[in-house]
């Protein structure tokens, strides 16, 4: 079990630690609902240093990224980031990721912790032009400072104008007394804020100064459990739950990051799938009758026939209702379609709704 550079800090703060993606991670501190509301209303900090970082550089760096990802990375200018995914050659997904353009011929790929080795091997297998690849995952830490007060709370720590960084843009600059930190206006919560990339040797200083600067704004440490409820209220996919090696980006509603203006792994297969139409779709739903949907619960029609399965579900702290995501046969994917979630051998009424569930 690996530790992040801050594991001892979390333990000293009384965090409940759990194994996650091979790391010892804080799942909660004071409680999921309180932590969730802190991020929605003020500012909270997640240690997500378990995420993977690959530096891809050289004259053919873009060519490699274009071939292995679905989105069009040629549109990225320096200082911009892009959500994308890695198709697996069989119509499914190796992973979803964020691509950052750091310099003219240098890109940072940020991948899910559970897939670091798998992603590295997959991208390496397509590296036919000897593009420089460096796996920085064990050397770098990542803090997600999220919430509507993040800009105001953190501005004293940097000369960079945080309010000027647009969504999915980033700056490299000084932060918390450390030079050359990536300050990225990205996150997984839907409540604004930043993600801070720095070296493991620097992250304790950054953490301490972040909490010092944020004290007047009610800043608190936040665990992975609240991260999950926050992302689910936004309808953001979690790899291993909502997308995996068996789901296509088109089934998962990720057609918007699947660009057929270039050639990439599975381009022809996915183009044919788009033209033929998918047989199942990932939808959001809310419970009408009492019950909380959970991962892998079966989804039924009015006759009790299985039409899909739940991929994520919870009681949404901000939306004050039980919500979920799941794959259903396409004829049940339209908004307001009635479906039933099988809870304790009984079909419980729900309806398909448009995502995100949470609106600011």
JOURNOR-V815063 format. One record per pair of residues at least 24 apart in sequence whose ideal C-beta (glycine too) atoms are under 8 Angstrom apart, sorted by the first residue. I is the first residue (numbers start at 1). J is the second residue. D is the distance in whole Angstrom. If there is no record, write none. Layout:
I/J/D
I/J/D
//
This chain:
2/50/8
4/47/6
4/49/4
4/50/6
4/141/7
5/49/6
5/141/5
5/200/4
5/201/8
5/203/5
5/204/7
6/47/5
6/49/7
6/141/7
6/203/6
6/204/7
6/207/6
9/204/7
9/207/7
10/47/7
10/221/7
13/221/6
15/221/7
15/223/6
16/223/7
18/224/8
20/50/7
20/113/7
20/224/6
21/50/6
21/112/7
21/113/4
21/114/4
22/50/8
22/113/7
22/114/7
23/50/4
23/113/6
25/50/6
25/223/8
25/224/6
26/221/7
26/223/5
26/224/7
27/223/5
27/224/5
27/225/5
28/223/4
28/224/8
28/225/5
28/226/7
29/220/7
29/221/5
29/222/7
29/223/6
30/220/7
32/223/8
32/225/5
32/226/5
32/229/6
32/317/7
33/317/5
35/220/7
35/222/5
35/223/6
35/225/8
35/226/4
36/226/4
36/229/5
36/230/6
36/317/4
36/318/7
37/317/6
37/318/7
38/147/7
38/218/7
38/220/5
38/222/7
39/146/5
39/147/5
39/189/5
39/191/5
39/222/6
39/226/7
39/230/6
40/147/7
40/148/8
40/191/5
40/230/7
40/317/8
40/318/5
41/147/7
41/148/7
42/147/5
42/148/7
42/149/5
42/217/6
42/218/4
42/219/7
42/220/8
43/145/7
43/146/7
43/147/4
43/148/8
43/149/4
43/150/5
43/153/5
43/193/7
43/214/6
43/217/5
43/218/7
43/219/5
44/145/8
44/146/6
44/147/6
44/219/7
44/220/5
44/221/7
44/222/4
44/226/8
45/143/6
45/144/7
45/145/5
45/146/8
45/207/7
45/210/6
45/211/7
45/214/8
45/219/7
45/220/7
45/221/6
45/222/6
46/143/7
46/144/4
46/146/7
46/221/8
46/222/5
46/223/8
46/224/8
46/227/6
47/141/8
47/142/8
47/143/6
47/207/8
47/221/8
48/142/5
48/143/7
48/144/5
48/195/8
48/227/8
49/140/7
49/141/4
49/142/5
49/143/8
49/200/8
49/203/7
50/113/4
51/110/6
51/111/7
51/112/7
51/113/5
51/137/8
51/142/5
52/110/7
52/111/4
52/112/7
52/113/6
52/115/7
52/116/4
52/119/7
52/120/8
52/135/7
52/137/4
53/108/6
53/109/7
53/110/6
53/111/8
53/135/8
53/136/4
53/137/5
53/140/5
53/142/8
53/197/7
54/108/7
54/109/4
54/111/7
54/119/7
54/120/7
54/123/7
54/133/6
54/134/7
54/135/6
54/136/7
54/137/8
55/102/8
55/106/7
55/107/8
55/108/6
55/132/8
55/133/7
55/134/4
55/136/6
56/106/7
56/107/5
56/108/8
56/109/6
56/123/8
56/131/6
56/132/7
56/133/6
57/103/8
57/105/6
57/106/4
57/107/7
57/131/7
57/132/5
57/134/8
58/105/6
58/131/5
58/132/5
59/105/6
60/129/4
60/130/8
60/131/5
61/105/5
61/106/7
61/107/6
61/131/5
61/132/8
62/105/8
62/107/7
63/129/7
63/131/8
64/123/7
64/126/7
64/127/6
64/129/7
64/131/5
65/99/6
65/107/6
65/109/7
66/262/5
66/263/8
66/264/6
67/126/6
67/263/7
67/264/6
67/265/7
68/122/7
68/123/5
68/126/5
68/264/7
68/265/6
69/97/7
69/99/7
69/264/7
70/249/6
70/254/7
70/257/6
70/258/4
70/259/7
70/264/6
70/270/8
71/99/7
71/257/4
71/258/7
71/259/6
72/259/4
72/261/6
72/262/6
73/99/5
73/101/8
73/107/7
74/262/7
76/101/4
76/107/8
77/101/7
78/102/7
78/103/6
78/104/7
79/169/6
79/170/6
79/171/7
80/168/7
80/169/6
80/170/8
81/168/5
81/169/7
81/170/6
81/184/6
81/186/6
82/168/7
82/257/8
83/168/7
83/257/6
84/257/6
85/243/7
85/249/6
85/254/6
85/257/6
86/119/7
86/122/6
86/123/7
86/265/8
87/248/8
87/249/7
87/264/7
87/265/5
87/266/4
87/270/7
88/122/7
88/245/6
88/265/8
88/266/7
89/265/6
89/266/6
90/245/8
90/266/8
91/248/5
91/266/6
91/269/5
91/270/7
91/273/7
92/244/7
92/245/4
92/246/5
92/247/6
92/248/6
93/239/8
93/243/5
93/244/7
93/245/7
93/247/6
93/248/7
93/249/7
93/252/8
94/118/6
94/119/6
94/122/5
94/245/7
95/119/5
95/239/6
96/237/7
96/239/6
96/243/6
96/254/8
98/186/6
100/170/6
100/182/7
100/184/7
102/172/7
108/182/8
108/197/8
110/142/8
112/239/5
112/240/8
114/239/7
114/240/6
115/239/7
126/265/7
138/200/8
139/199/6
139/200/6
140/197/6
140/198/7
140/199/6
140/200/7
141/197/8
141/198/6
141/199/7
141/200/5
141/202/8
141/203/4
141/206/8
142/195/6
142/196/7
142/197/6
143/195/7
143/196/5
143/198/8
143/203/7
143/206/7
143/207/7
143/210/7
144/187/6
144/188/7
144/189/8
144/193/7
144/194/8
144/195/5
144/196/8
144/227/8
145/193/5
145/194/5
145/195/8
145/196/6
145/210/6
145/214/8
146/187/5
146/188/8
146/189/4
146/191/6
146/192/7
146/193/4
146/194/8
146/222/8
146/230/8
147/189/8
147/191/5
147/192/7
147/193/6
148/191/6
148/192/6
149/214/8
149/217/5
149/218/7
150/192/6
150/193/4
150/194/6
151/192/7
151/193/8
152/217/7
153/213/6
153/214/4
153/216/8
153/217/4
153/219/6
154/194/7
154/210/7
154/213/6
154/214/7
156/213/5
157/209/6
157/210/7
157/213/5
158/183/7
162/194/7
165/194/8
175/206/7
176/205/6
176/206/4
176/209/4
176/210/6
176/213/8
177/205/6
177/209/6
178/202/5
178/205/7
178/206/6
181/206/7
188/227/6
188/230/7
188/231/5
188/234/8
188/236/6
189/227/7
189/230/4
189/231/7
189/234/7
190/230/7
190/231/8
190/233/7
190/234/4
190/236/8
190/356/6
190/358/6
190/360/8
191/230/7
191/360/8
228/312/8
228/314/7
229/314/5
229/316/7
229/317/6
232/312/5
232/313/8
232/314/6
232/316/7
232/323/7
232/324/8
232/325/7
232/357/8
233/316/5
233/317/8
233/318/6
233/319/6
233/323/7
233/356/7
233/357/5
233/358/4
234/355/8
234/356/5
234/357/8
234/358/6
235/284/5
235/325/7
235/355/3
235/356/5
235/357/6
237/282/8
237/325/8
238/312/6
241/295/6
241/311/5
241/312/5
242/282/6
242/311/4
242/312/6
242/325/6
243/282/8
247/282/8
247/327/7
248/273/6
248/278/7
250/274/6
250/278/5
251/278/5
251/280/6
251/281/6
251/282/6
251/327/7
252/282/5
253/281/7
253/282/5
277/330/7
278/330/6
279/329/7
279/330/6
280/308/7
280/327/5
280/328/6
280/329/6
280/330/6
281/327/7
281/328/7
281/330/6
281/333/4
282/311/7
282/325/6
282/326/7
282/327/6
283/325/7
283/326/7
283/327/8
283/328/6
283/332/8
283/333/5
283/352/5
284/323/7
284/324/7
284/325/5
284/352/7
284/353/5
284/354/7
284/355/4
284/356/8
284/357/6
285/323/7
285/324/6
285/325/7
285/326/7
285/339/6
285/341/8
285/350/5
285/351/6
285/352/5
285/353/6
286/319/8
286/321/5
286/322/7
286/323/5
286/324/8
286/350/6
286/351/6
286/353/5
286/357/7
287/321/7
287/322/4
287/323/7
287/324/8
287/341/7
287/348/7
287/349/7
287/350/5
288/349/4
288/350/6
288/351/6
289/348/5
289/349/4
289/350/8
290/322/8
290/348/7
291/322/7
291/341/6
291/343/4
291/348/4
292/322/5
292/343/8
293/322/6
293/323/8
293/324/4
293/326/8
293/341/5
293/343/7
293/350/7
297/341/5
297/342/6
297/343/6
298/341/8
298/342/4
299/326/5
299/327/8
299/328/6
299/339/5
299/340/7
299/341/6
299/342/7
300/339/7
300/340/4
300/341/8
300/342/6
300/347/5
301/332/7
301/339/7
301/340/7
302/338/7
302/340/7
304/340/8
304/347/6
307/332/6
307/339/7
308/332/7
308/339/8
310/341/6
313/341/8
316/357/6
316/358/7
318/358/5
319/357/5
319/358/6
321/357/8
323/357/5
324/350/8
325/355/8
328/352/7
//
